[in-house]
């Protein structure tokens, strides 16, 4: 097997595929544990702010405004790596998470499992 070589080129956020509302889903994953913590939306400007500042910035659909994760709660997300999928229509941000990622005060928003038609709560809120 041949050695893989990295291809490095300039990144243009406009090359991503945004939906009709100018949004793209962004999945936040803990850079160390690899736990999936949350999913939110970004627009072009949120991506640019995230890459410029290293503070993960989302677009709040309900408030119609930017949302820098942890700005009010202190539960910040520091960008470690910014990736996008093969179709350029979904983002993965690898982050260092301070405190809970979920607004329910849980480490992850994905705390409910469904097996055999039964829901199981996988984690309690952090204290």
Secondary structure, DSSP 8 states (H G I E B T S, - for coil): ------------GGGS---TTS-EEEEEEETTT--EEEEEEE-HHHHHHHHHHSB-EEEETTTTEEEETTTTTS--EEEEEEEE-TTS-EEEEEEEE-S-SSTTS-S-S--EEEETTEEEE------
